[in-house]
Amino acid sequence: MNPYLTDNERWAAVQARDSAADGQFYYSVRTTGVFCRPSCGARPALRENVAFHASIAAAQAAGFRPCKRCKPEQPPLAERHAAMVAQVCRLIDAAEVAPDLDALAAAGGMSRFHFHRVFKAQTGLTPKAYAAAARARRMQAGLAGEASVTEAIYAAGFNSSGRFYAATPGALGMTPSAWRAGGRGAQIRFAIAQCSLGAILVASTERGICCILLGDDPQALAHDLQDRFPQAELLGAQADYEQVVARVIAFVEAPQIGLDLPLDVRGTAFQQRVWQALREIPAGATVSYAELAARVGAPNGARAVAGACAANAIAVAIPCHRVVRNDGSLSGYRWGVERKATLLAREADADARTAGTHAPAEAVA
């Protein structure tokens, strides 16, 4: 139902620059001879000079021309920005050498500053970070398909092997040859145990914990780890590693105590930003996907944030269970919605107990 049926309702929308009214009607200004969409940012006109039109054709038939600022004859600004960013992303993906900011801004038809701001708002990444992620994807594809690592270096857009190897640890988590061979030569220590949430697998590289997996079937968790690193040397049943597992289980049972073990976090630039933001959510608190997207600088990126949460392989320590729908209800969780509910209830209870111990004396007397 169109909520802008009367002229008073339409004028209120124009005064509020209500973008929700765009496409519902258009308004013209007699003194300037132009017509605009309701959200136009131009200086407000006097009410006596404004008329309303049901369509672009009706406004043009009345003798008005499109406003050069809000461009009512074109798609809405958000759609134009999204289309422009998608075009630039395709340009970056296809380029052997990442174009510089000036070239990208020119391709988008914007100034450097405006382009940088719009690109980051749409993707959650700066153009430079997106280009680095695109090069990382080419690097991974090249290692899988090229005849040698050297060929993959130049196919990915690196102009020297030094720059390639400097970027490799953050993008691959191991040497290029080891990554290409499915983790061959890398050692990953792991153990599977039981906790209140079911089976738990903890795995570590030399850098830190790389996986905390939860499930009902211990064998399925082992297969998951093997699928991630099919050629790595998986080392299990080591007595000294049981201490690490015990500390992780204690943390899973009581997340409020924290986990002071290093993590080996591997992902795209955007995923790592989301995961870092997740780690900043305190135990007992929750945020919506939209709120988390805003925190990482991608206010329109709720879906991308949800994808990053789903890609997280370090349960609880990177607390994607603390993200809920906008109405507070629970959404999907990689390790099961019931486990998510249990974790949130456990954290809420611990938070309430902590608040009770710090309550004023008269409140607990």
Secondary structure, DSSP 4 states (H G I P E B T S, - for coil): --S--SHHHHHHHHHHT-GGGBTTBEEEETTTTEEE-TT--SPPPPGGGEEEESSHHHHHHTT-EE-TTT-TTS--HHHHHHHHHHHHHHHHHH-SSPPPHHHHHHHHTS-HHHHHHHHHHHHSS-HHHHHHHHHHHHHHHHHHHSSSHHHHHHHTT-SSHHHHHHHHHHHHSS-HHHHHTTSTT-EEEEEEEEETTEEEEEEE-SSSEEEEEEES-HHHHHHHHHHHSTTSEEE---TTHHHHHHHHHHHHH-GGG---S-B-----HHHHHHHHHHHTSPTT--EEHHHHHHHTT-TT-HHHHHHHHHT--BTTTS-GGGEE-TTS-----TT-HHHHHHHHHHHHHHHHHHHHHTS-HHHH-
